[in-house]
Every structure is written in C-alpha cells, then in structure tokens.
Amino acid sequence: MLTFLNLPNEILTKVVEELDISSIFIFRRVCHHLRNLIDDSKLSLRETNIEISVDDQVIGLSISCGQDIVKIGYRTHENGCVLINKYLAPLPPPPPPLPLTSKLLPPVPPKFPILSGRRPIFPNNPWLEISKNDMTHLIEGADFVEECLKDLDGILKILRWRTNSFRFSLEYNHPSVDHLLSPVVSRFLEFFLKKGPLHMNFASISILTPDELLIVLRWIEPRKLHLNMRPFPRTKIQATEFVKLGYWKQIEIFNSGSFVLTGVDFRDFLHFKNAIVAVEDVNCEDVKVLKEAFLRSTNVKQFNIVYENFADVLKLSEILGKPVTTGRWLFLIPESRLSLKISMNPPNHHCLNFVTC
Amino acid sequence: MSVENAPVVDVDEAAIPVEKKMYYRFESNDKKEFRVSELAIQQSETLNRLVEAMGYTSEDVENKPAIAIENIDGKTLKLVFQWCEHHKGEAIPVDDGSVPKIVEIPEFDAKLMDIDNGLLFKLIWAADYLNIVQLLNVSCKKVANMAQGKTPAQLRRVYLLPSDEEDEAAKRAAQEAQDPRAREVEEEFEERKRQGGNSFF
C-alpha cells in the first residue's frame, strides 16, 4: 500500500511547502523523517514575527507569518510536557473521531489544574488557560523548556535565522520572582550561546541581569532594539558593552529600558533616528556634543536622555544660550527647513529631550 | 482479461459524437481502457510528448493497441483523466519561484479528491509521474490541508506513518531478523553493564 512517506522526496517537499505555519509545527512532531524533510526544505516564510513568553511553568511561543499565526504553549506536567496549540481562527469542521492508539490527554477543563503542586506565579498568564477549542497533547517524559527549544531551533533553521521581529518577554516581570524564572531563562541563554546569530529588524527583550542581556545581545542582530522596563532598582551596565557590538552602528531605534548605561561617550550614540537612553551621568559637555551633532545632521528625529545625575546643570544656559521659554531651546538647522528643539523637564524628572522637526 | 474484452471508459462521453477531435486510447496496468481528448492530454507533459512522438493519425488511434500506462491502475487513471478533461485548454502554471505560489482548490477538484488517503497518494504519484503540474499542485495542497487541526498522533494515522519509537522498533526487528545473535549479545552487554563491568570484552 502506498503511504505518504513512499512518495518521492520532491512530492513530499511540495506538500511541506503548502503547509500553514501551525501545521509545520505538528508535522515536525510526527516522525524524524518529516522533521528532517521540513528542516531541509526551502519554505518561503516572509515577514515572520517570533514572540517567546517565559513563566516558570509554561512557555508561550507565538509565530506569525502574514495572516498565518500559530501560538503554542509548553506546559510543565507531572508526566512530561503538555503541548497546547491555541485555537486562533475558525478551523474546518472537526473530522470524525479516529480510533487512536497513542495516548492522548482526556478533554481538559477550561482552567488547567495546577499540576506541580505550587500556585503559578502569575495566575493570569493567558498561556495557563486552555479553551475547549485548544488542541492539547501530552509528550510523556519530556521537559517543557527542551520541547520549546527544539521547536524554536527547527523554525529558526527554516527561517535561516532571519525574522522580522523577535520578542523575548518574562510573563511576570518583577525582581521578587527572578529566582523562579532564572532557571528557565538560563536554558534559553544556553541555547542562544550555542546557536545563531539571529538577524532581525526589531528586537524587544526582557531579561533579568546585565550578564544575561549581553548573551542575548550577542545572539541577535537587530536594526531596532527595545529593552523592556523592569521595576526598580534599575540595573547598571557599561555603555562600552553595547558600543563594541558589531551591529551597534546599524541600530536605528534604541531604547535602553531599565538598564542604566554608565561611562557613556555620546559620540557613540549619534547614529540613531530615535532613542531613549537611560544614563548614570550627563553633563553640559555632553549636551554640547549632542547639540552640535544634531545641527550637522537631520538623521535624528528624537533623542531622549533619562539621567540620574546632571552635575553642572546650572551651567546649561552657558552652553545653550538663553532659553525660548523655561527649559526650552530652539535652533535652526543650517541648510534645511528643520529646527532642533532641546527641552529639559523640571530637574526632578531627570529627562532631557532633543527633537528635530 | 484480454485487451479486446477490456471495458472502454469514455471520460468525456458527451463530447465524442459531436466534435471531430482526436481521442487517444490509454490502458491502465489492470487493463482498463480510457479515451481521452487531445486537448485534455496537453495537461500532462509526459503523455503529450508521448503522443507527439508517436504521430498517430485518427485511424491509428482506433486500429492500433491502446497506449499502455504500466505504473498506474485504472481507478487512479480514471481520476487523472477526469481531471484532465475538466481542465482541458487551461494554461499550465509555471513555477519558476519568481512569485509566491498560491494554490486554491476548485470545487470540482475538491470533489474529485474526496477519496480515501491511499487513493489520494496514488493520485499524487500519478500526477507526478505524468507531469500534470496543476493536478500535482492541488493534490499536494489537499494533503497539506489534511494536517490542519490534528495532533501528531492523528497525523500518523492519517498519513499511515510510524512514530520514531515504532520506526526504531521496526528497524531493530529487521536487524534481529537478519542476525538472531544480535539480540542475545545486546542483552548480555546490558547485563554486564548492570553488574558494573566497564568493558564488554
């Protein structure tokens, strides 16, 4: 009898090329023949966006490619890992039940029972909920992080390590639960250290420590880099760690999030179109450097500095001249119709803004 | 059954009496005969080249034996020729990779492919063998669509595939069948390992 795998490889490849992104994930789990076939095929997935959401008991992996979206939850379970394929769009009518020999989970109630004996750290995590249309199955003896990393590795190979955007977020971003999240995050970092780099247009990263951030920064190559805010206290990191990244000068949009950069030389920060940079110290000489640079080039649209210390703030008028109104300066940019606005919020706001308009 | 006694299946019956077209005769590997219009044959690059090379006249197609297609059975070939007749005259898509390919399954094709999976895989194999580009496209799309909303276990059932474990077990069984001593050696090795021995030899 002719079975699917008896078909010639060219045909199997054609079938694989017609799969939607959700089916690609399922196909990879059927058997190693199909997994190899998919990983070796030249699928044309364009404009892909990847999101990873980390909790200590469940990892959410979302991948979208145009209108085609797949959301998979990897949930820890006393007997292994529960895979949750989130229901996202109207599916074709369900097929008649098949007499399955493999072990499937019994139908799940809307809320998945807490299986590890401990309350989830973030009970409102959407990945913990399973609706009746979600598809679940148990991989016995499997580890939920390992299963997610296997899928991530597979999809990144298919994408040839290129994606439009990559988001790595912590489901509950608070220092009080870092000790719970850290083991899971570490597993991802081990993966990042071995693989990559991953090329992308936009990266949004939530991470726990500067050391972990540096591992991620060496793994990604974005054009837009957004580091997420975490509750205080903010974490300090040497600015040179960013500057020595090979792709640093290629970044157009930058947000340092809750990481405070120390030892900043602003001449290394003049290539951004848009930036929000938290720094430890700023002084009048820095403001002068930035002002002169932004008057020479209209590349920058907005450059915001969030500072902790501005030692010689009272001498700002000596550098910038008389303000138009309190804390606001306006300069015409030579050979253009644009102007540069510099504004300083009240000193207790610790914010200095440069806008070209 | 002899060729003379084989049933003749006209796939495009309505067209035969009124149109003066050439109808070629083909025979499947289970001796089923089909009459297929010249225009429908153009959907198959393989068959089109074959009939061109043969250079048959109208008399030849009636008098000479039907062209044998030895690798395809009658049930599958009937579906193939039904598809070709329905889509005769349509442009054959060229897949040069220059534009993203979007395959949609027309209603007729969906009904035609509403068959068991074994026959569907045969249809795909035949479309590839006969080089019928669009039939191959829609049938591959149909197989890909079958994966939607299924678990890996259900897919194994649908595609008649073994799991990795079953595959490994089958390989082991095949090996053991070749060398019955292999299993004994393996068991002995495991036993020595349990007893703390570092080396088998």
Interface residues (C-beta under 8 A of the other chain):
Chain A: M1 L2 T3 F4 L5 N6 L7 P8 E10 I11 K14 V15 V16 E17 E18 L19 D20 S22 S23 I26 F27 R29 V30 C31 H32 H33 L34 S44 R46 L91 P92 P94 P95 L98 L100 T101 S102 L104 M135 H137
Chain B: P100 K101 V103 N117 G118 F121 K122 I124 W125 D128 L136 N137 C140 K141 V143 A144 N145 A147 Q148 G149 K150 T151 P152 A153 Q154 L155 R156 R157 V158 Y159 L160 L161 P162 S163 D164 D167
